[in-house]
Amino acid sequence: MNNRRLLAQRLIALFGAGWLLFDFPLLKIWLAEGSLFGLQLQWMALFGAWALLIALLAGLMESQASE
């Protein structure tokens, strides 16, 4: 039962981090103009953060499944 509670707390923390990360005021601050290899940095940062959240979620769920 303790592992389920820990997983629930981690999922809530991940949701809160995603919400803050993609909330408009903070999103406006860290999305800067610029380019790297012809790609705009704001799109790379946005999809990179999105991919990181998905990877963290997958890691949490896989660690729960293996127990």
All heavy atoms as TSV, in Angstrom:
chain	resi	resn	atom	element	x	y	z
A	1	MET	N	N	0.825	-1.194	0.000
A	1	MET	CA	C	0.000	0.000	0.000
A	1	MET	C	C	0.869	1.258	0.000
A	1	MET	O	O	0.507	2.251	-0.589
A	1	MET	CB	C	-0.933	-0.046	1.208
A	1	MET	CG	C	-1.925	1.051	1.215
A	1	MET	SD	S	-3.053	0.820	-0.162
A	1	MET	CE	C	-4.323	1.896	0.306
A	2	ASN	N	N	2.016	1.171	0.642
A	2	ASN	CA	C	2.903	2.325	0.717
A	2	ASN	C	C	3.470	2.681	-0.653
A	2	ASN	O	O	3.651	3.850	-0.964
A	2	ASN	CB	C	4.028	2.063	1.718
A	2	ASN	CG	C	4.754	3.334	2.086
A	2	ASN	OD1	O	4.262	4.425	1.852
A	2	ASN	ND2	N	5.930	3.185	2.659
A	3	ASN	N	N	3.742	1.669	-1.498
A	3	ASN	CA	C	4.259	1.925	-2.841
A	3	ASN	C	C	3.231	2.638	-3.702
A	3	ASN	O	O	3.580	3.503	-4.497
A	3	ASN	CB	C	4.684	0.615	-3.509
A	3	ASN	CG	C	5.953	0.057	-2.905
A	3	ASN	OD1	O	6.722	0.771	-2.274
A	3	ASN	ND2	N	6.153	-1.228	-3.083
A	4	ARG	N	N	1.955	2.281	-3.553
A	4	ARG	CA	C	0.900	2.948	-4.316
A	4	ARG	C	C	0.770	4.403	-3.899
A	4	ARG	O	O	0.529	5.276	-4.727
A	4	ARG	CB	C	-0.426	2.229	-4.132
A	4	ARG	CG	C	-0.454	0.865	-4.795
A	4	ARG	CD	C	-1.770	0.207	-4.560
A	4	ARG	NE	N	-2.842	0.974	-5.184
A	4	ARG	CZ	C	-3.519	0.560	-6.236
A	4	ARG	NH1	N	-3.252	-0.619	-6.763
A	4	ARG	NH2	N	-4.479	1.293	-6.736
A	5	ARG	N	N	0.931	4.652	-2.618
A	5	ARG	CA	C	0.840	6.033	-2.117
A	5	ARG	C	C	2.012	6.863	-2.633
A	5	ARG	O	O	1.831	8.013	-3.029
A	5	ARG	CB	C	0.817	6.017	-0.601
A	5	ARG	CG	C	0.686	7.368	0.007
A	5	ARG	CD	C	0.586	7.295	1.484
A	5	ARG	NE	N	-0.521	8.146	1.871
A	5	ARG	CZ	C	-1.044	8.197	3.046
A	5	ARG	NH1	N	-0.603	7.390	3.981
A	5	ARG	NH2	N	-2.003	9.021	3.323
A	6	LEU	N	N	3.197	6.268	-2.655
A	6	LEU	CA	C	4.369	6.962	-3.171
A	6	LEU	C	C	4.220	7.244	-4.657
A	6	LEU	O	O	4.553	8.334	-5.128
A	6	LEU	CB	C	5.625	6.130	-2.912
A	6	LEU	CG	C	6.956	6.745	-3.331
A	6	LEU	CD1	C	7.191	8.051	-2.593
A	6	LEU	CD2	C	8.085	5.766	-3.054
A	7	LEU	N	N	3.685	6.271	-5.418
A	7	LEU	CA	C	3.448	6.477	-6.846
A	7	LEU	C	C	2.434	7.602	-7.060
A	7	LEU	O	O	2.625	8.456	-7.929
A	7	LEU	CB	C	2.945	5.193	-7.506
A	7	LEU	CG	C	2.589	5.319	-8.985
A	7	LEU	CD1	C	3.838	5.602	-9.816
A	7	LEU	CD2	C	1.891	4.074	-9.465
A	8	ALA	N	N	1.375	7.615	-6.277
A	8	ALA	CA	C	0.366	8.672	-6.408
A	8	ALA	C	C	0.965	10.037	-6.133
A	8	ALA	O	O	0.688	11.006	-6.852
A	8	ALA	CB	C	-0.804	8.402	-5.467
A	9	GLN	N	N	1.815	10.142	-5.129
A	9	GLN	CA	C	2.456	11.415	-4.816
A	9	GLN	C	C	3.385	11.854	-5.943
A	9	GLN	O	O	3.433	13.038	-6.298
A	9	GLN	CB	C	3.233	11.312	-3.508
A	9	GLN	CG	C	2.362	11.186	-2.297
A	9	GLN	CD	C	3.157	10.931	-1.033
A	9	GLN	OE1	O	4.351	10.683	-1.069
A	9	GLN	NE2	N	2.473	10.987	0.101
A	10	ARG	N	N	4.105	10.909	-6.519
A	10	ARG	CA	C	5.004	11.250	-7.628
A	10	ARG	C	C	4.228	11.668	-8.864
A	10	ARG	O	O	4.640	12.581	-9.582
A	10	ARG	CB	C	5.920	10.072	-7.937
A	10	ARG	CG	C	6.961	9.863	-6.870
A	10	ARG	CD	C	7.842	8.698	-7.173
A	10	ARG	NE	N	8.869	8.555	-6.148
A	10	ARG	CZ	C	9.676	7.531	-6.054
A	10	ARG	NH1	N	9.587	6.533	-6.927
A	10	ARG	NH2	N	10.580	7.478	-5.103
A	11	LEU	N	N	3.115	11.011	-9.142
A	11	LEU	CA	C	2.290	11.385	-10.288
A	11	LEU	C	C	1.686	12.774	-10.103
A	11	LEU	O	O	1.617	13.563	-11.050
A	11	LEU	CB	C	1.193	10.352	-10.523
A	11	LEU	CG	C	1.653	9.011	-11.079
A	11	LEU	CD1	C	0.484	8.031	-11.117
A	11	LEU	CD2	C	2.275	9.173	-12.444
A	12	ILE	N	N	1.269	13.084	-8.901
A	12	ILE	CA	C	0.738	14.422	-8.619
A	12	ILE	C	C	1.832	15.470	-8.773
A	12	ILE	O	O	1.598	16.545	-9.339
A	12	ILE	CB	C	0.094	14.467	-7.214
A	12	ILE	CG1	C	-1.190	13.642	-7.219
A	12	ILE	CG2	C	-0.189	15.902	-6.790
A	12	ILE	CD1	C	-1.784	13.415	-5.850
A	13	ALA	N	N	3.031	15.162	-8.305
A	13	ALA	CA	C	4.152	16.093	-8.461
A	13	ALA	C	C	4.508	16.282	-9.933
A	13	ALA	O	O	4.799	17.408	-10.371
A	13	ALA	CB	C	5.360	15.585	-7.686
A	14	LEU	N	N	4.466	15.222	-10.715
A	14	LEU	CA	C	4.741	15.320	-12.149
A	14	LEU	C	C	3.671	16.151	-12.844
A	14	LEU	O	O	3.977	16.976	-13.715
A	14	LEU	CB	C	4.823	13.925	-12.767
A	14	LEU	CG	C	5.223	13.852	-14.227
A	14	LEU	CD1	C	6.628	14.403	-14.427
A	14	LEU	CD2	C	5.163	12.415	-14.712
A	15	PHE	N	N	2.421	15.972	-12.467
A	15	PHE	CA	C	1.344	16.781	-13.025
A	15	PHE	C	C	1.556	18.257	-12.690
A	15	PHE	O	O	1.419	19.124	-13.558
A	15	PHE	CB	C	-0.011	16.313	-12.476
A	15	PHE	CG	C	-1.143	17.225	-12.839
A	15	PHE	CD1	C	-1.674	17.190	-14.114
A	15	PHE	CD2	C	-1.662	18.104	-11.916
A	15	PHE	CE1	C	-2.726	18.035	-14.455
A	15	PHE	CE2	C	-2.700	18.952	-12.246
A	15	PHE	CZ	C	-3.241	18.913	-13.522
A	16	GLY	N	N	1.909	18.541	-11.431
A	16	GLY	CA	C	2.155	19.930	-11.028
A	16	GLY	C	C	3.325	20.545	-11.776
A	16	GLY	O	O	3.266	21.706	-12.197
A	17	ALA	N	N	4.381	19.775	-11.976
A	17	ALA	CA	C	5.537	20.277	-12.721
A	17	ALA	C	C	5.166	20.559	-14.169
A	17	ALA	O	O	5.567	21.590	-14.732
A	17	ALA	CB	C	6.680	19.261	-12.657
A	18	GLY	N	N	4.380	19.679	-14.780
A	18	GLY	CA	C	3.940	19.900	-16.154
A	18	GLY	C	C	3.030	21.110	-16.262
A	18	GLY	O	O	3.125	21.890	-17.214
A	19	TRP	N	N	2.171	21.263	-15.301
A	19	TRP	CA	C	1.255	22.401	-15.312
A	19	TRP	C	C	2.037	23.704	-15.208
A	19	TRP	O	O	1.771	24.657	-15.954
A	19	TRP	CB	C	0.270	22.273	-14.170
A	19	TRP	CG	C	-0.840	23.287	-14.163
A	19	TRP	CD1	C	-1.035	24.302	-15.038
A	19	TRP	CD2	C	-1.905	23.361	-13.237
A	19	TRP	NE1	N	-2.162	24.998	-14.704
A	19	TRP	CE2	C	-2.710	24.445	-13.593
A	19	TRP	CE3	C	-2.250	22.616	-12.130
A	19	TRP	CZ2	C	-3.849	24.805	-12.885
A	19	TRP	CZ3	C	-3.384	22.979	-11.438
A	19	TRP	CH2	C	-4.174	24.054	-11.805
A	20	LEU	N	N	2.981	23.763	-14.293
A	20	LEU	CA	C	3.789	24.967	-14.158
A	20	LEU	C	C	4.657	25.211	-15.385
A	20	LEU	O	O	4.836	26.353	-15.816
A	20	LEU	CB	C	4.668	24.878	-12.910
A	20	LEU	CG	C	3.952	25.016	-11.581
A	20	LEU	CD1	C	4.931	24.796	-10.432
A	20	LEU	CD2	C	3.291	26.377	-11.453
A	21	LEU	N	N	5.195	24.151	-15.945
A	21	LEU	CA	C	6.073	24.274	-17.092
A	21	LEU	C	C	5.337	24.813	-18.310
A	21	LEU	O	O	5.877	25.619	-19.063
A	21	LEU	CB	C	6.687	22.906	-17.423
A	21	LEU	CG	C	7.741	22.852	-18.504
A	21	LEU	CD1	C	8.969	23.650	-18.073
A	21	LEU	CD2	C	8.144	21.417	-18.763
A	22	PHE	N	N	4.097	24.391	-18.506
A	22	PHE	CA	C	3.332	24.814	-19.676
A	22	PHE	C	C	2.307	25.896	-19.364
A	22	PHE	O	O	1.473	26.214	-20.211
A	22	PHE	CB	C	2.652	23.603	-20.319
A	22	PHE	CG	C	3.635	22.641	-20.898
A	22	PHE	CD1	C	3.777	21.378	-20.357
A	22	PHE	CD2	C	4.435	23.001	-21.963
A	22	PHE	CE1	C	4.694	20.486	-20.889
A	22	PHE	CE2	C	5.352	22.124	-22.493
A	22	PHE	CZ	C	5.483	20.866	-21.954
A	23	ASP	N	N	2.357	26.476	-18.184
A	23	ASP	CA	C	1.499	27.596	-17.844
A	23	ASP	C	C	1.999	28.831	-18.592
A	23	ASP	O	O	3.206	29.038	-18.747
A	23	ASP	CB	C	1.534	27.829	-16.327
A	23	ASP	CG	C	0.474	28.797	-15.878
A	23	ASP	OD1	O	-0.623	28.782	-16.453
A	23	ASP	OD2	O	0.754	29.562	-14.930
A	24	PHE	N	N	1.081	29.663	-19.068
A	24	PHE	CA	C	1.468	30.750	-19.967
A	24	PHE	C	C	2.522	31.715	-19.407
A	24	PHE	O	O	3.492	31.999	-20.106
A	24	PHE	CB	C	0.245	31.540	-20.431
A	24	PHE	CG	C	0.612	32.670	-21.342
A	24	PHE	CD1	C	1.032	32.413	-22.630
A	24	PHE	CD2	C	0.585	33.973	-20.903
A	24	PHE	CE1	C	1.397	33.445	-23.479
A	24	PHE	CE2	C	0.949	35.002	-21.730
A	24	PHE	CZ	C	1.352	34.736	-23.027
A	25	PRO	N	N	2.392	32.238	-18.180
A	25	PRO	CA	C	3.420	33.207	-17.751
A	25	PRO	C	C	4.834	32.623	-17.718
A	25	PRO	O	O	5.777	33.251	-18.193
A	25	PRO	CB	C	2.973	33.625	-16.357
A	25	PRO	CG	C	1.519	33.364	-16.325
A	25	PRO	CD	C	1.300	32.159	-17.202
A	26	LEU	N	N	4.998	31.409	-17.212
A	26	LEU	CA	C	6.329	30.811	-17.176
A	26	LEU	C	C	6.776	30.388	-18.561
A	26	LEU	O	O	7.956	30.479	-18.901
A	26	LEU	CB	C	6.355	29.624	-16.221
A	26	LEU	CG	C	6.239	29.983	-14.746
A	26	LEU	CD1	C	6.249	28.724	-13.896
A	26	LEU	CD2	C	7.343	30.909	-14.321
A	27	LEU	N	N	5.838	29.925	-19.370
A	27	LEU	CA	C	6.163	29.538	-20.733
A	27	LEU	C	C	6.658	30.744	-21.520
A	27	LEU	O	O	7.610	30.640	-22.291
A	27	LEU	CB	C	4.924	28.933	-21.398
A	27	LEU	CG	C	5.096	28.249	-22.737
A	27	LEU	CD1	C	5.960	27.013	-22.572
A	27	LEU	CD2	C	3.752	27.873	-23.301
A	28	LYS	N	N	6.066	31.886	-21.298
A	28	LYS	CA	C	6.461	33.114	-21.995
A	28	LYS	C	C	7.875	33.528	-21.578
A	28	LYS	O	O	8.634	34.035	-22.404
A	28	LYS	CB	C	5.453	34.220	-21.671
A	28	LYS	CG	C	5.697	35.501	-22.365
A	28	LYS	CD	C	5.312	35.410	-23.815
A	28	LYS	CE	C	5.420	36.776	-24.449
A	28	LYS	NZ	N	5.341	36.722	-25.876
A	29	ILE	N	N	8.250	33.294	-20.339
A	29	ILE	CA	C	9.573	33.695	-19.853
A	29	ILE	C	C	10.666	32.852	-20.484
A	29	ILE	O	O	11.668	33.374	-20.967
A	29	ILE	CB	C	9.638	33.576	-18.315
A	29	ILE	CG1	C	8.761	34.653	-17.681
A	29	ILE	CG2	C	11.073	33.708	-17.818
A	29	ILE	CD1	C	8.608	34.497	-16.189
A	30	TRP	N	N	10.499	31.531	-20.504
A	30	TRP	CA	C	11.619	30.697	-20.939
A	30	TRP	C	C	11.618	30.385	-22.421
A	30	TRP	O	O	12.554	29.780	-22.934
A	30	TRP	CB	C	11.746	29.432	-20.107
A	30	TRP	CG	C	10.660	28.422	-20.196
A	30	TRP	CD1	C	9.544	28.364	-19.441
A	30	TRP	CD2	C	10.598	27.283	-21.067
A	30	TRP	NE1	N	8.792	27.281	-19.802
A	30	TRP	CE2	C	9.418	26.604	-20.776
A	30	TRP	CE3	C	11.441	26.777	-22.053
A	30	TRP	CZ2	C	9.040	25.454	-21.441
A	30	TRP	CZ3	C	11.059	25.622	-22.715
A	30	TRP	CH2	C	9.877	24.980	-22.407
A	31	LEU	N	N	10.599	30.810	-23.150
A	31	LEU	CA	C	10.621	30.665	-24.601
A	31	LEU	C	C	11.232	31.919	-25.210
A	31	LEU	O	O	10.584	32.939	-25.346
A	31	LEU	CB	C	9.219	30.440	-25.170
A	31	LEU	CG	C	8.589	29.094	-24.880
A	31	LEU	CD1	C	7.222	29.016	-25.516
A	31	LEU	CD2	C	9.455	27.958	-25.353
A	32	ALA	N	N	12.479	31.842	-25.568
A	32	ALA	CA	C	13.181	32.993	-26.118
A	32	ALA	C	C	13.309	32.841	-27.624
A	32	ALA	O	O	13.235	31.750	-28.167
A	32	ALA	CB	C	14.564	33.099	-25.484
A	33	GLU	N	N	13.491	33.954	-28.275
A	33	GLU	CA	C	13.708	33.926	-29.714
A	33	GLU	C	C	15.138	33.476	-29.993
A	33	GLU	O	O	16.051	33.743	-29.229
A	33	GLU	CB	C	13.482	35.312	-30.314
A	33	GLU	CG	C	12.047	35.760	-30.264
A	33	GLU	CD	C	11.138	34.920	-31.142
A	33	GLU	OE1	O	11.579	34.483	-32.217
A	33	GLU	OE2	O	9.993	34.703	-30.735
A	34	GLY	N	N	15.324	32.816	-31.075
A	34	GLY	CA	C	16.637	32.352	-31.472
A	34	GLY	C	C	16.506	31.097	-32.304
A	34	GLY	O	O	15.430	30.520	-32.414
A	35	SER	N	N	17.610	30.678	-32.910
A	35	SER	CA	C	17.556	29.472	-33.714
A	35	SER	C	C	18.848	28.687	-33.558
A	35	SER	O	O	19.892	29.227	-33.214
A	35	SER	CB	C	17.318	29.809	-35.187
A	35	SER	OG	O	18.404	30.523	-35.701
A	36	LEU	N	N	18.732	27.405	-33.787
A	36	LEU	CA	C	19.865	26.494	-33.731
A	36	LEU	C	C	19.696	25.522	-34.887
A	36	LEU	O	O	18.690	24.822	-34.966
A	36	LEU	CB	C	19.890	25.745	-32.399
A	36	LEU	CG	C	21.016	24.751	-32.174
A	36	LEU	CD1	C	22.344	25.497	-32.090
A	36	LEU	CD2	C	20.784	23.976	-30.900
A	37	PHE	N	N	20.655	25.508	-35.793
A	37	PHE	CA	C	20.599	24.665	-36.984
A	37	PHE	C	C	19.338	24.936	-37.808
A	37	PHE	O	O	18.747	24.033	-38.391
A	37	PHE	CB	C	20.673	23.184	-36.632
A	37	PHE	CG	C	21.893	22.806	-35.841
A	37	PHE	CD1	C	21.766	22.262	-34.582
A	37	PHE	CD2	C	23.163	23.007	-36.355
A	37	PHE	CE1	C	22.877	21.908	-33.846
A	37	PHE	CE2	C	24.277	22.660	-35.638
A	37	PHE	CZ	C	24.143	22.110	-34.378
A	38	GLY	N	N	18.885	26.178	-37.811
A	38	GLY	CA	C	17.720	26.548	-38.598
A	38	GLY	C	C	16.391	26.267	-37.924
A	38	GLY	O	O	15.339	26.566	-38.483
A	39	LEU	N	N	16.399	25.683	-36.752
A	39	LEU	CA	C	15.171	25.400	-36.012
A	39	LEU	C	C	15.018	26.420	-34.894
A	39	LEU	O	O	15.990	26.774	-34.230
A	39	LEU	CB	C	15.196	23.996	-35.415
A	39	LEU	CG	C	15.310	22.841	-36.404
A	39	LEU	CD1	C	15.533	21.554	-35.657
A	39	LEU	CD2	C	14.066	22.755	-37.244
A	40	GLN	N	N	13.806	26.876	-34.671
A	40	GLN	CA	C	13.578	27.830	-33.603
A	40	GLN	C	C	13.724	27.145	-32.250
A	40	GLN	O	O	13.190	26.055	-32.030
A	40	GLN	CB	C	12.196	28.451	-33.715
A	40	GLN	CG	C	12.066	29.398	-34.878
A	40	GLN	CD	C	10.706	30.067	-34.900
A	40	GLN	OE1	O	9.776	29.624	-34.232
A	40	GLN	NE2	N	10.594	31.126	-35.663
A	41	LEU	N	N	14.419	27.806	-31.342
A	41	LEU	CA	C	14.678	27.221	-30.030
A	41	LEU	C	C	13.399	27.037	-29.217
A	41	LEU	O	O	13.299	26.094	-28.433
A	41	LEU	CB	C	15.663	28.092	-29.251
A	41	LEU	CG	C	17.095	28.070	-29.751
A	41	LEU	CD1	C	17.939	29.037	-28.926
A	41	LEU	CD2	C	17.675	26.686	-29.676
A	42	GLN	N	N	12.427	27.910	-29.407
A	42	GLN	CA	C	11.215	27.792	-28.597
A	42	GLN	C	C	10.467	26.488	-28.893
A	42	GLN	O	O	9.942	25.857	-27.989
A	42	GLN	CB	C	10.300	28.987	-28.807
A	42	GLN	CG	C	9.809	29.167	-30.221
A	42	GLN	CD	C	9.101	30.488	-30.406
A	42	GLN	OE1	O	9.227	31.372	-29.588
A	42	GLN	NE2	N	8.360	30.607	-31.479
A	43	TRP	N	N	10.446	26.065	-30.154
A	43	TRP	CA	C	9.769	24.814	-30.481
A	43	TRP	C	C	10.572	23.618	-30.002
A	43	TRP	O	O	10.008	22.621	-29.546
A	43	TRP	CB	C	9.505	24.712	-31.974
A	43	TRP	CG	C	8.521	25.752	-32.418
A	43	TRP	CD1	C	8.778	26.839	-33.191
A	43	TRP	CD2	C	7.148	25.830	-32.054
A	43	TRP	NE1	N	7.637	27.581	-33.343
A	43	TRP	CE2	C	6.616	26.981	-32.664
A	43	TRP	CE3	C	6.306	25.034	-31.289
A	43	TRP	CZ2	C	5.290	27.355	-32.521
A	43	TRP	CZ3	C	4.980	25.417	-31.148
A	43	TRP	CH2	C	4.489	26.552	-31.757
A	44	MET	N	N	11.890	23.704	-30.097
A	44	MET	CA	C	12.736	22.621	-29.597
A	44	MET	C	C	12.569	22.483	-28.087
A	44	MET	O	O	12.468	21.372	-27.560
A	44	MET	CB	C	14.192	22.874	-29.962
A	44	MET	CG	C	14.460	22.740	-31.449
A	44	MET	SD	S	16.123	23.195	-31.941
A	44	MET	CE	C	17.128	22.201	-30.881
A	45	ALA	N	N	12.517	23.596	-27.379
A	45	ALA	CA	C	12.356	23.573	-25.922
A	45	ALA	C	C	10.971	23.051	-25.534
A	45	ALA	O	O	10.835	22.246	-24.601
A	45	ALA	CB	C	12.577	24.963	-25.343
A	46	LEU	N	N	9.963	23.480	-26.251
A	46	LEU	CA	C	8.602	23.057	-25.943
A	46	LEU	C	C	8.429	21.554	-26.125
A	46	LEU	O	O	7.951	20.850	-25.224
A	46	LEU	CB	C	7.612	23.811	-26.832
A	46	LEU	CG	C	6.146	23.558	-26.585
A	46	LEU	CD1	C	5.733	24.106	-25.231
A	46	LEU	CD2	C	5.316	24.188	-27.678
A	47	PHE	N	N	8.842	21.037	-27.273
A	47	PHE	CA	C	8.693	19.605	-27.513
A	47	PHE	C	C	9.692	18.784	-26.698
A	47	PHE	O	O	9.407	17.642	-26.347
A	47	PHE	CB	C	8.808	19.302	-29.003
A	47	PHE	CG	C	7.585	19.724	-29.767
A	47	PHE	CD1	C	7.654	20.738	-30.702
A	47	PHE	CD2	C	6.367	19.125	-29.522
A	47	PHE	CE1	C	6.521	21.134	-31.392
A	47	PHE	CE2	C	5.227	19.514	-30.203
A	47	PHE	CZ	C	5.303	20.525	-31.144
A	48	GLY	N	N	10.838	19.345	-26.387
A	48	GLY	CA	C	11.787	18.658	-25.516
A	48	GLY	C	C	11.237	18.491	-24.108
A	48	GLY	O	O	11.357	17.421	-23.503
A	49	ALA	N	N	10.617	19.542	-23.577
A	49	ALA	CA	C	10.005	19.460	-22.244
A	49	ALA	C	C	8.837	18.489	-22.245
A	49	ALA	O	O	8.642	17.725	-21.294
A	49	ALA	CB	C	9.551	20.844	-21.804
A	50	TRP	N	N	8.073	18.488	-23.322
A	50	TRP	CA	C	6.946	17.577	-23.448
A	50	TRP	C	C	7.439	16.127	-23.489
A	50	TRP	O	O	6.892	15.249	-22.813
A	50	TRP	CB	C	6.173	17.939	-24.707
A	50	TRP	CG	C	4.928	17.162	-24.957
A	50	TRP	CD1	C	3.985	16.796	-24.050
A	50	TRP	CD2	C	4.487	16.669	-26.217
A	50	TRP	NE1	N	2.978	16.101	-24.681
A	50	TRP	CE2	C	3.253	16.018	-26.003
A	50	TRP	CE3	C	5.000	16.722	-27.497
A	50	TRP	CZ2	C	2.558	15.416	-27.034
A	50	TRP	CZ3	C	4.293	16.125	-28.518
A	50	TRP	CH2	C	3.084	15.486	-28.280
A	51	ALA	N	N	8.487	15.880	-24.249
A	51	ALA	CA	C	9.061	14.536	-24.325
A	51	ALA	C	C	9.642	14.106	-22.977
A	51	ALA	O	O	9.530	12.937	-22.586
A	51	ALA	CB	C	10.133	14.478	-25.402
A	52	LEU	N	N	10.252	15.039	-22.262
A	52	LEU	CA	C	10.797	14.722	-20.937
A	52	LEU	C	C	9.690	14.328	-19.965
A	52	LEU	O	O	9.835	13.357	-19.214
A	52	LEU	CB	C	11.585	15.921	-20.396
A	52	LEU	CG	C	12.176	15.744	-19.003
A	52	LEU	CD1	C	13.252	14.668	-19.024
A	52	LEU	CD2	C	12.730	17.052	-18.497
A	53	LEU	N	N	8.579	15.050	-19.983
A	53	LEU	CA	C	7.460	14.693	-19.112
A	53	LEU	C	C	6.901	13.313	-19.457
A	53	LEU	O	O	6.574	12.525	-18.566
A	53	LEU	CB	C	6.353	15.743	-19.207
A	53	LEU	CG	C	6.607	17.050	-18.483
A	53	LEU	CD1	C	5.499	18.044	-18.792
A	53	LEU	CD2	C	6.710	16.832	-16.990
A	54	ILE	N	N	6.803	13.003	-20.737
A	54	ILE	CA	C	6.313	11.687	-21.149
A	54	ILE	C	C	7.284	10.596	-20.714
A	54	ILE	O	O	6.872	9.532	-20.226
A	54	ILE	CB	C	6.076	11.653	-22.674
A	54	ILE	CG1	C	4.887	12.535	-23.020
A	54	ILE	CG2	C	5.850	10.225	-23.163
A	54	ILE	CD1	C	4.676	12.729	-24.500
A	55	ALA	N	N	8.585	10.845	-20.853
A	55	ALA	CA	C	9.584	9.855	-20.439
A	55	ALA	C	C	9.543	9.638	-18.926
A	55	ALA	O	O	9.650	8.494	-18.462
A	55	ALA	CB	C	10.972	10.306	-20.875
A	56	LEU	N	N	9.381	10.698	-18.165
A	56	LEU	CA	C	9.282	10.555	-16.707
A	56	LEU	C	C	8.034	9.780	-16.319
A	56	LEU	O	O	8.073	8.923	-15.422
A	56	LEU	CB	C	9.292	11.932	-16.039
A	56	LEU	CG	C	10.618	12.673	-16.046
A	56	LEU	CD1	C	10.437	14.088	-15.527
A	56	LEU	CD2	C	11.649	11.932	-15.219
A	57	LEU	N	N	6.926	10.059	-16.986
A	57	LEU	CA	C	5.689	9.331	-16.714
A	57	LEU	C	C	5.848	7.857	-17.048
A	57	LEU	O	O	5.430	6.987	-16.276
A	57	LEU	CB	C	4.537	9.944	-17.506
A	57	LEU	CG	C	3.183	9.274	-17.367
A	57	LEU	CD1	C	2.703	9.333	-15.930
A	57	LEU	CD2	C	2.184	9.925	-18.285
A	58	ALA	N	N	6.451	7.558	-18.189
A	58	ALA	CA	C	6.673	6.164	-18.572
A	58	ALA	C	C	7.588	5.462	-17.568
A	58	ALA	O	O	7.357	4.310	-17.206
A	58	ALA	CB	C	7.275	6.093	-19.975
A	59	GLY	N	N	8.611	6.148	-17.117
A	59	GLY	CA	C	9.514	5.570	-16.122
A	59	GLY	C	C	8.806	5.270	-14.808
A	59	GLY	O	O	9.028	4.217	-14.198
A	60	LEU	N	N	7.958	6.191	-14.381
A	60	LEU	CA	C	7.193	5.956	-13.150
A	60	LEU	C	C	6.256	4.763	-13.293
A	60	LEU	O	O	6.159	3.923	-12.396
A	60	LEU	CB	C	6.373	7.197	-12.794
A	60	LEU	CG	C	7.092	8.331	-12.098
A	60	LEU	CD1	C	6.156	9.516	-11.955
A	60	LEU	CD2	C	7.580	7.894	-10.738
A	61	MET	N	N	5.570	4.686	-14.411
A	61	MET	CA	C	4.616	3.596	-14.593
A	61	MET	C	C	5.310	2.252	-14.770
A	61	MET	O	O	4.830	1.235	-14.279
A	61	MET	CB	C	3.701	3.886	-15.782
A	61	MET	CG	C	2.870	5.159	-15.605
A	61	MET	SD	S	2.023	5.316	-14.018
A	61	MET	CE	C	0.823	4.046	-14.154
A	62	GLU	N	N	6.449	2.229	-15.449
A	62	GLU	CA	C	7.191	0.979	-15.623
A	62	GLU	C	C	7.796	0.515	-14.296
A	62	GLU	O	O	7.854	-0.677	-14.036
A	62	GLU	CB	C	8.296	1.145	-16.667
A	62	GLU	CG	C	7.765	1.173	-18.075
A	62	GLU	CD	C	7.118	-0.125	-18.489
A	62	GLU	OE1	O	7.606	-1.207	-18.126
A	62	GLU	OE2	O	6.089	-0.054	-19.176
A	63	SER	N	N	8.237	1.438	-13.460
A	63	SER	CA	C	8.807	1.023	-12.181
A	63	SER	C	C	7.715	0.431	-11.284
A	63	SER	O	O	7.962	-0.479	-10.512
A	63	SER	CB	C	9.476	2.205	-11.485
A	63	SER	OG	O	8.517	3.165	-11.058
A	64	GLN	N	N	6.485	0.941	-11.416
A	64	GLN	CA	C	5.375	0.398	-10.663
A	64	GLN	C	C	5.002	-0.990	-11.179
A	64	GLN	O	O	4.670	-1.878	-10.415
A	64	GLN	CB	C	4.165	1.336	-10.726
A	64	GLN	CG	C	2.941	0.835	-10.026
A	64	GLN	CD	C	3.105	0.698	-8.529
A	64	GLN	OE1	O	3.966	1.328	-7.929
A	64	GLN	NE2	N	2.305	-0.145	-7.924
A	65	ALA	N	N	5.050	-1.173	-12.491
A	65	ALA	CA	C	4.666	-2.464	-13.085
A	65	ALA	C	C	5.666	-3.565	-12.742
A	65	ALA	O	O	5.305	-4.731	-12.644
A	65	ALA	CB	C	4.536	-2.324	-14.603
A	66	SER	N	N	6.934	-3.214	-12.565
A	66	SER	CA	C	7.945	-4.218	-12.284
A	66	SER	C	C	7.942	-4.668	-10.830
A	66	SER	O	O	8.558	-5.666	-10.492
A	66	SER	CB	C	9.336	-3.686	-12.664
A	66	SER	OG	O	9.681	-2.598	-11.818
A	67	GLU	N	N	7.259	-3.964	-9.959
A	67	GLU	CA	C	7.238	-4.350	-8.536
A	67	GLU	C	C	6.234	-5.410	-8.250
A	67	GLU	O	O	5.322	-5.727	-8.833
A	67	GLU	CB	C	6.955	-3.115	-7.671
A	67	GLU	CG	C	8.107	-2.159	-7.670
A	67	GLU	CD	C	7.823	-0.935	-6.821
A	67	GLU	OE1	O	6.738	-0.831	-6.224
A	67	GLU	OE2	O	8.685	-0.075	-6.762
